Amino acid sequence: MTTTSDRTAGLRAARAKDSADKRRRALTAIHALEAAGTPITAAAVARTAGVSTWLVYTDGLREQLDAARRRQTPPASSGPRTTRPGNPAPPTPAGLRTDLALAQAEIRRLRTDNDKLRHRLRLQLGTEIDGPDPRELITRVADLESLTRQLLAERDARTTETNDAQRRIHELEDDLTAARESLRRVIKDHNRPL
């Protein structure tokens, strides 16, 4: 039987594995986009990796994203610079709208998952609360088996008593029949003229 702490540890391990897998996919997506020469945006990385946009902005991934963007940006030859060195280009309205749409879709998905998990948790807790204690069930089954054996023994004893009573009834009926016959003979002999 698994305990709550075992299930919790299992869930934590699965979540950590899932998180590591998503981070690995995001890093792979950054490298793939950079190798393909595709403009690297948080939305593009999230879409390619199949992860949420907010994950791309977490520590470790954000730095990789910024570094890949800097490597993609060609050095300015002449003309005024619009961004300072080391800072990524400001996001465009279209990019922000895309990020927002992806974030909203991710929120909807997470809410749906959360509702499903809450429902399953309610069912599980209800089962644990309402379910009988296994030790109590084992004791009850043992009691019922003992009662069954006792009742079977009593039934067998009653069957034996019934069989004995029926045999005695048949013997008494035979004795009664013989006594009646004997009485008839005596009466018949007594009523005969001498």
Buried (B, 14 or more C-beta within 10 A) or exposed (E): EEEEEEEEEEEEEEEEEEEEEBBEBBBEBBEBBBEEEEEBBBBBBBBBBEBBBBBBBBEEBBEBBBBBBBEEEEEEEEEEEEEEEEEBEEBEEEBEEBBEEBBEEBEEEEEEEEEEEEEEEEEEEEEEEEEEEEEEEEEEEEEEEEEEEEEEEEEEEEEEEEEEEEEEEEEEEEEEEEEEEEEEEEEEEEEEEE
